[in-house]
Amino acid sequence: MDREPAVCGQRPPLEPGSVGFMLTFSSTRRHAGLVAITAAALLGVCGCQAPANIEDADVPAWKEKILPAASGVVLEDSGKILNRDPLVKESPNVPGGSYSLTMACDGGGKAYFAVSSSGTKIADAAAACNGSLDVVKIKVPGTGPLSISTSSVDAPLIFAYHVVPAAA
């Protein structure tokens, strides 16, 4: 088997049947492999999305699956954001202290949660609408009404959240 000598660190052409030849893929095969991997990734992402039609979504069933059960809930809400109008929920008499806000949404984009205590904004939080949970700590300065305004520019989507005392 006559092979030309390597010049300046270049490898000589490989013969069919050699190990190096088997590992060399044509650009067509690389492209086909990339397309297959991309398609599999997209199918995996689509499996985690909210129902195709948010208006028909069963929010209570989705909330039960996505949001963990919690005790001591001082404020909670769930629903559908079908346009860009904020949805506001209030609890009238929440003691001051440290709390955890656990949020989830689905449908794509982001949902925003503006938290106010006695009419003063104390926190802004956001959740990626991909079916995962986001948790933020909030500090309520004193006893009074606590409200959360939920909105999104990526409507329609479904959301759920609850506020519970933070673990010590």
C-alpha positions, 0 to 999 in steps of 0.5 A: 500500500503506497501512500504519499508522505505527510507534508507540513503536518497534513495527513495523507488521504485515508484508504476505505476500510481504515479507522480514520476513514470510518470517522470522516463524515460527509457534510451531507451526513453532518447536515442530516445529523444536525437536522435530526438533533434539532427536530428531536429537541423541538419535539421535546420542547413542544411536549412541555408547552401549555395547551395549544388553545389557552382559552380552553386550558383547565387552569385548576388542573394545571395549577394542581400539577405545577404549583406545590401544595403549601400551608400558611398561604396568605395570597394566591391566584391563578388564571388566564391572561388573554390580553395585556391587561393586568390582573390584581389580587389582594389580601387585606391583612398580611402581617409584616415579615419575610415571605416566598412568592412561588410563581409558574406560567405556561404558554410562552414568553414571561409573566410579571408579578408586581407586589405591593404592600399597603399601596407601595411597590415592594417587589417585581418578579418574573416567571418564564412561561415554560411550565417551571417554577420561579421563587423569590423572597419578599419582605413585607414591611408591616401589617396591611394589605398585600396585592399582586398585579399579574401581567404579560406582553406575551398573552395569552398564557396561564399562570399561578402563584402563592405567597407563604411565610418564608422558612426560617 
